[in-house]
Amino acid sequence: MMKQFMHVGVPTDKIMEGAVYAEAIKTYIVAPETNEFNIEYLRFEKDTPLPKELQTMVHVAYKVDDLDEQVKANTVVVEPWFADENTRLAFIMKDGILMELMEVK
């Protein structure tokens, strides 16, 4: 099963330059490809629908070739959903670590 490191997601309460607002999840996101260490900064609105784990824990993101298979084998924090027409995401907890799994068409 292929897994490729993508980024580290870091919750922040700081207003970050270059952040883009994702209205559906009420979150400001600094894309990981905009900085040298592939850090994705996330600043959440108070009424974000995302779970506390995402708002408080650092996560590690991997691209996987079979999202459904990976989700089955782990504790799901956020069920699979389409971030855009080509990318499906899910968040799992494995060995106490929050992980984002991405399947890209």
C-alpha positions, 0 to 999 in steps of 0.5 A: 500500500503506497503512502507518500508524505504530503505535509504537517498540519498545525493549528494556530490562532495567529492571523497568517499571511497568505491564508485562504478561507474555506467557508464550508469548514470555517477555517483559514488555511495556509497551503503547505506548498507556500513554505519550505517545510510543507507546513499547513497552518490552520486557524479555525472559526469558533463555529467550525464543524471540524472536531476538536482533535483537528482544532487542537492537534498537529496532524501528518498528511499522507497521500494513499492509493486506497483511502477506503482500505486505510479508513477501515483499518483505523479509528476515523476522526473525520469520515471521507469527503471530497475536498475538491473534484479530484481529492478525497480526504479523511482523518484518522487516529493511529497510535495517538497520532492524528493523520490526514489521508488523501486520495488523489485521482 
